[in-house]
């Protein structure tokens, strides 16, 4: 028993940096933000209890709340399907027996490493400027200059392309899922004369559904919290067409120093993400395939 307890303490000692970090930088801010959401609080002042006033103000008086809310929903709807589609297509290509495929896998994964950085966001802004590289390339084909970042109609779509470009992490997970599909299923389908499209929809997609479910949940959560790209590329413009919910939280916290109100906004975002995630979980049973002893459940 003494030896067991000693090993226990040694194990706790090894994970103590994570435990301390979780308590100080995760759990404590999580709890305090909930408390501050019911107060009027700025960095220089003392928190004063205000009840539900922050939440009432957000839903009834803050015009930017609804603007950022619907912009974020539109951003999620645009970004997540495109990102997953590109990730799956590239994963299927890289799953083929191609010479030097490991090099291609590394190259396609690189955007996910650099994509979230400020430097890449700045580069993206220069690429899609009115006199940027993208418009210069289009001019070769006699296509007129497009105001990618200055038009409220397409600015959010242009910004979302940066997130779509970062499909490497989802691609790797899809690729791992493709490796687990038994080749015998495809051989049997070929014998039965199934076309490539039929094999994809009848074998590949059903067998990948648990992986697709995981990627869908993770990418949806990430999209709801997107900040760096829109903030650096357009700063919410033009006409607040790319002003996302995370930018509203940031502005109220670090521009106007309304910490109580920004905490309330953060909890609304948390509840929204939780509701959307629950909906995905509840609906996943109708399209997700699991294997248990060879039987789908």
Secondary structure in CASP SS format (residue, H / E / C, confidence):
PFRMAT SS
TARGET T0000
AUTHOR 0000-0000-0000
METHOD secondary structure of the structure
MODEL  1
X C 1.00
X H 1.00
X H 1.00
X H 1.00
X H 1.00
X H 1.00
X H 1.00
X H 1.00
X H 1.00
X H 1.00
X H 1.00
X H 1.00
X H 1.00
X H 1.00
X H 1.00
X H 1.00
X H 1.00
X H 1.00
X H 1.00
X H 1.00
X H 1.00
X H 1.00
X H 1.00
X H 1.00
X H 1.00
X H 1.00
X H 1.00
X H 1.00
X H 1.00
X H 1.00
X H 1.00
X H 1.00
X H 1.00
X H 1.00
X H 1.00
X H 1.00
X C 1.00
X C 1.00
X E 1.00
X E 1.00
X C 1.00
X C 1.00
X C 1.00
X C 1.00
X C 1.00
X C 1.00
X C 1.00
X E 1.00
X E 1.00
X C 1.00
X C 1.00
X C 1.00
X H 1.00
X H 1.00
X H 1.00
X H 1.00
X H 1.00
X H 1.00
X H 1.00
X H 1.00
X C 1.00
X C 1.00
X H 1.00
X H 1.00
X H 1.00
X H 1.00
X H 1.00
X H 1.00
X H 1.00
X H 1.00
X H 1.00
X H 1.00
X H 1.00
X H 1.00
X H 1.00
X H 1.00
X H 1.00
X H 1.00
X H 1.00
X H 1.00
X H 1.00
X H 1.00
X H 1.00
X H 1.00
X H 1.00
X H 1.00
X H 1.00
X H 1.00
X H 1.00
X H 1.00
X H 1.00
X H 1.00
X H 1.00
X H 1.00
X C 1.00
X C 1.00
X C 1.00
X C 1.00
X C 1.00
X C 1.00
X H 1.00
X H 1.00
X H 1.00
X H 1.00
X H 1.00
X H 1.00
X H 1.00
X H 1.00
X H 1.00
X H 1.00
X H 1.00
X H 1.00
X H 1.00
X H 1.00
X C 1.00
X C 1.00
X C 1.00
X H 1.00
X H 1.00
X H 1.00
X H 1.00
X H 1.00
X H 1.00
X H 1.00
X H 1.00
X H 1.00
X H 1.00
X C 1.00
X C 1.00
X C 1.00
X C 1.00
X C 1.00
X H 1.00
X H 1.00
X H 1.00
X H 1.00
X H 1.00
X H 1.00
X H 1.00
X C 1.00
X C 1.00
X C 1.00
X C 1.00
X C 1.00
X C 1.00
X C 1.00
X C 1.00
X C 1.00
X C 1.00
X C 1.00
X C 1.00
X C 1.00
X C 1.00
X C 1.00
X H 1.00
X H 1.00
X H 1.00
X H 1.00
X H 1.00
X H 1.00
X H 1.00
X H 1.00
X H 1.00
X H 1.00
X H 1.00
X C 1.00
X C 1.00
X H 1.00
X H 1.00
X H 1.00
X H 1.00
X H 1.00
X H 1.00
X H 1.00
X H 1.00
X H 1.00
X H 1.00
X H 1.00
X H 1.00
X C 1.00
X C 1.00
X C 1.00
X H 1.00
X H 1.00
X H 1.00
X H 1.00
X H 1.00
X H 1.00
X H 1.00
X H 1.00
X H 1.00
X C 1.00
X C 1.00
X C 1.00
X C 1.00
X H 1.00
X H 1.00
X H 1.00
X H 1.00
X H 1.00
X H 1.00
X H 1.00
X H 1.00
X H 1.00
X H 1.00
X H 1.00
X H 1.00
X H 1.00
X H 1.00
X H 1.00
X H 1.00
X H 1.00
X H 1.00
X H 1.00
X H 1.00
X H 1.00
X H 1.00
X H 1.00
X H 1.00
X H 1.00
X H 1.00
X H 1.00
X H 1.00
X H 1.00
X C 1.00
X C 1.00
X C 1.00
X H 1.00
X H 1.00
X H 1.00
X H 1.00
X H 1.00
X H 1.00
X C 1.00
X C 1.00
X C 1.00
X C 1.00
X C 1.00
X C 1.00
X C 1.00
X C 1.00
X C 1.00
X C 1.00
X C 1.00
X H 1.00
X H 1.00
X H 1.00
X H 1.00
X H 1.00
X H 1.00
X H 1.00
X H 1.00
X H 1.00
X H 1.00
X C 1.00
X C 1.00
X C 1.00
X C 1.00
X H 1.00
X H 1.00
X H 1.00
X H 1.00
X H 1.00
X H 1.00
X H 1.00
X H 1.00
X H 1.00
X H 1.00
X H 1.00
X H 1.00
X H 1.00
X H 1.00
X H 1.00
X H 1.00
X H 1.00
X H 1.00
X H 1.00
X H 1.00
X H 1.00
X H 1.00
X H 1.00
X H 1.00
X H 1.00
X H 1.00
X C 1.00
X C 1.00
X C 1.00
X C 1.00
X C 1.00
X C 1.00
X E 1.00
X E 1.00
X C 1.00
X C 1.00
X E 1.00
X E 1.00
X C 1.00
END
